[in-house]
Structure formats: C-alpha cells, structure tokens
C-alpha cells in the first residue's frame, strides 16, 4: 500500500511539474506577444505624430504654392490612406495583411511627401519661413523615431516568432492559438528611401 501511495505521489508531482511547465511556456508566449504589440503601439504613436504634422506642413505651404494644389491634395490623400491602414494594423499588429497594407500606404505617403518637399524647394520664401523650418525639423525627428520604433517592433516580432516555433513551445503555441506575427519589412526599393526633408 505504501508503494502505491509513493507511486501515486510521484505521478502527481510529475503531472504537477508538467502543468506548471506548460503554464510557464504559455505565460512566456503571452509576454512576448504583448511585447511586440507594445512595440507596434510605439510605432503607432510616432505615425500619429507624423500624420498630425502633415496638415500643418501643407497649410503652411499653401500660401506659397498656390499652383501646386494637386501635390498638396495628394499628400493629404496619402496621409488619410496611411492613417486608415495604421488603424487597421493597430487592431492586430500581428496580422501580415494589415502590416503589408500599412507598409504600402506608408510608401505612398513617403513618395508624396518627397514630391512635396522637392516642389517646395523651388519657393525661396517658403524655404525661409520659420514655421516651415520648425515643421521640417519635427518631421525629420519623427521619421527617425519611426525608424527606431520599426526596428524595435521587428526585434520583438522575431523574438515572439522564434519562441512560438521552438520545441516544446510550438506545442503550447498551437494549443493556445499563437499565430505567427508579420515583420514590417521594406520590400520595395522606394520604401528603403527615407523622406528627404531639406530646406
């Protein structure tokens, strides 16, 4: 009888150990998922900052660039499209389609901003405008912060994806429905070009 109780005790301890081990793996995956979602939130903050700067930049330029209405409108349209894609990506930063849509919208926005900046250089009074210079400095700073935030996001996603693929984590990830998250990759050559803000 004592041997049976000892055997049951050992089995109980092994089951208890395995239960705590699985709970630990699950909690580790939750922590990593929350980290990459937080990393995306940091990108989101910087994107919103950039989106808020763009109308001020366009409004400042309107008085000087009266004949460039199409370019100004294109910048605002691209901003609005990027904002909508950003909201969709913020809802689920691990969704590959949402991140791809955001990346594509950001390429379009960067392209329209580059055209806008290029055209604005032809207006000496605009280049000398203090408000425009301050906005340009803010935009440059924001672009740098977006780059760093995107790098932190990709690092967090890589750590999460690696953890979900390693054994035995992969078993817990499958049972817990931890889906692979998408990196924010720059696939198009124009995506790798920063917005050129120079006056």
C-alpha positions as CSV (number, residue, x, y, z in Angstrom):
1,X,0.0,0.0,0.0
2,X,2.8,2.4,0.8
3,X,4.5,1.7,-2.5
4,X,1.2,2.5,-4.3
5,X,0.9,5.8,-2.4
6,X,4.5,6.6,-3.2
7,X,4.0,5.8,-6.9
8,X,0.8,8.0,-7.0
9,X,2.7,10.8,-5.2
10,X,5.5,10.6,-7.8
11,X,2.9,10.6,-10.7
12,X,1.1,13.5,-9.1
13,X,4.4,15.5,-8.7
14,X,5.3,14.8,-12.3
15,X,1.8,15.9,-13.6
16,X,2.0,19.0,-11.3
17,X,5.5,19.8,-12.7
18,X,4.3,19.4,-16.3
19,X,1.3,21.6,-15.6
20,X,3.4,24.3,-14.2
21,X,5.9,23.9,-17.1
22,X,3.1,24.3,-19.7
23,X,1.7,27.3,-17.8
24,X,5.2,28.8,-17.7
25,X,5.6,28.3,-21.5
26,X,2.1,29.8,-22.2
27,X,2.8,32.8,-20.0
28,X,6.1,33.4,-21.7
29,X,4.4,33.4,-25.1
30,X,1.8,35.8,-23.8
31,X,4.6,38.1,-22.6
32,X,6.3,38.0,-25.9
33,X,3.1,38.7,-27.8
34,X,2.4,41.7,-25.5
35,X,5.9,43.0,-26.1
36,X,5.5,43.1,-29.9
37,X,2.1,44.6,-29.6
38,X,3.6,47.3,-27.3
39,X,6.4,47.8,-29.8
40,X,3.8,48.4,-32.5
41,X,2.0,50.8,-30.2
42,X,5.3,52.8,-30.2
43,X,5.3,52.9,-34.0
44,X,1.6,54.0,-33.9
45,X,2.4,56.9,-31.6
46,X,5.1,58.2,-34.0
47,X,2.9,57.6,-37.1
48,X,0.2,59.7,-35.5
49,X,2.7,62.4,-34.7
50,X,3.7,62.4,-38.3
51,X,0.1,62.4,-39.5
52,X,-0.6,65.4,-37.3
53,X,2.4,67.3,-38.7
54,X,1.5,66.8,-42.3
55,X,-1.6,69.0,-42.4
56,X,0.3,71.8,-40.7
57,X,3.1,71.4,-43.2
58,X,0.6,71.6,-46.1
59,X,-1.3,74.5,-44.6
60,X,2.0,76.5,-44.2
61,X,2.9,75.8,-47.8
62,X,-0.5,76.6,-49.3
63,X,0.1,80.3,-49.3
64,X,3.3,79.9,-51.2
65,X,2.5,77.0,-53.5
66,X,-0.8,78.2,-55.0
67,X,-0.2,76.5,-58.3
68,X,0.7,73.1,-56.7
69,X,-2.8,72.2,-55.4
70,X,-2.6,68.7,-56.9
71,X,0.6,67.9,-55.0
72,X,-0.9,69.3,-51.8
73,X,-4.0,67.3,-52.2
74,X,-2.0,64.1,-53.0
75,X,-0.1,64.5,-49.7
76,X,-3.3,64.8,-47.7
77,X,-4.9,61.8,-49.5
78,X,-1.8,59.7,-48.9
79,X,-1.9,60.7,-45.2
80,X,-5.5,59.8,-44.8
81,X,-4.9,56.4,-46.5
82,X,-1.9,55.7,-44.3
83,X,-3.9,56.7,-41.2
84,X,-6.7,54.2,-42.1
85,X,-4.1,51.5,-42.7
86,X,-2.5,52.4,-39.4
87,X,-5.8,52.0,-37.5
88,X,-6.3,48.6,-39.1
89,X,-2.8,47.5,-38.2
90,X,-3.2,48.8,-34.6
91,X,-6.2,46.5,-34.1
92,X,-4.0,43.4,-34.8
93,X,-0.3,44.2,-35.2
94,X,0.4,40.5,-35.8
95,X,-1.8,40.4,-38.9
96,X,0.5,40.1,-42.0
97,X,-2.1,41.7,-44.4
98,X,-2.6,44.7,-42.1
99,X,1.1,45.3,-41.8
100,X,1.6,44.9,-45.5
101,X,-1.3,47.4,-46.2
102,X,0.3,49.8,-43.8
103,X,3.7,49.4,-45.4
104,X,2.2,50.1,-48.8
105,X,0.3,53.1,-47.6
106,X,3.5,54.5,-45.9
107,X,5.4,54.1,-49.2
108,X,2.8,56.1,-51.0
109,X,2.9,58.8,-48.2
110,X,6.7,58.9,-48.3
111,X,6.6,59.3,-52.1
112,X,4.0,62.1,-52.0
113,X,6.0,63.9,-49.2
114,X,9.2,63.6,-51.2
115,X,7.4,65.2,-54.2
116,X,6.0,67.9,-52.0
117,X,9.4,68.7,-50.4
118,X,11.0,68.7,-53.8
119,X,8.5,71.2,-55.2
120,X,8.7,73.4,-52.1
121,X,12.4,73.9,-52.7
122,X,11.5,76.0,-55.7
123,X,9.9,78.6,-53.4
124,X,12.6,80.6,-51.6
125,X,10.1,82.4,-49.4
126,X,8.7,79.1,-48.2
127,X,12.2,77.7,-47.6
128,X,12.9,80.7,-45.3
129,X,9.6,80.5,-43.4
130,X,10.3,79.9,-39.7
131,X,7.1,77.8,-39.2
132,X,8.1,75.6,-42.2
133,X,11.6,75.2,-40.9
134,X,10.2,74.1,-37.5
135,X,7.8,71.7,-39.1
136,X,10.6,70.3,-41.2
137,X,12.7,69.7,-38.1
138,X,9.8,68.0,-36.4
139,X,9.2,65.8,-39.4
140,X,12.8,64.8,-39.6
141,X,12.9,63.9,-35.9
142,X,9.6,61.9,-36.3
143,X,11.0,60.0,-39.3
144,X,14.0,58.9,-37.2
145,X,11.8,57.9,-34.3
146,X,9.6,55.8,-36.7
147,X,12.7,54.0,-38.0
148,X,13.8,53.1,-34.4
149,X,10.3,52.1,-33.4
150,X,10.0,49.9,-36.5
151,X,13.3,48.2,-35.7
152,X,12.2,47.6,-32.1
153,X,8.9,46.1,-33.4
154,X,10.7,43.8,-35.8
155,X,13.0,42.7,-32.9
156,X,10.0,41.9,-30.7
157,X,8.2,40.1,-33.5
158,X,11.3,38.0,-34.2
159,X,11.6,37.0,-30.6
160,X,7.9,36.1,-30.5
161,X,8.0,34.1,-33.7
162,X,11.2,32.3,-32.6
163,X,9.6,31.3,-29.3
164,X,6.4,30.0,-31.0
165,X,8.5,27.8,-33.3
166,X,10.8,26.3,-30.8
167,X,10.0,22.9,-29.3
168,X,8.2,22.4,-26.9
169,X,6.8,26.0,-27.1
170,X,5.4,25.1,-30.5
171,X,3.0,22.6,-28.9
172,X,1.8,25.2,-26.4
173,X,1.6,27.9,-29.2
174,X,-0.5,25.5,-31.3
175,X,-2.9,24.8,-28.5
176,X,-3.0,28.4,-27.4
177,X,-3.6,29.7,-31.0
178,X,-0.5,31.9,-31.1
179,X,-0.2,32.8,-34.7
180,X,3.0,33.9,-36.4
181,X,3.3,37.7,-36.5
182,X,4.4,39.6,-39.5
183,X,7.6,41.7,-39.6
184,X,7.4,45.2,-41.0
185,X,9.6,44.6,-44.0
186,X,10.6,47.0,-46.7
187,X,10.2,45.1,-49.9
188,X,10.1,47.9,-52.5
189,X,13.2,49.9,-53.3
190,X,11.4,53.2,-52.7
191,X,10.4,52.0,-49.2
192,X,14.1,52.0,-48.3
193,X,14.5,55.6,-49.2
194,X,13.8,58.0,-46.3
195,X,11.7,61.1,-46.7
196,X,14.1,63.7,-47.8
197,X,13.3,66.8,-45.7
198,X,15.8,69.5,-46.6
199,X,15.3,73.2,-47.0
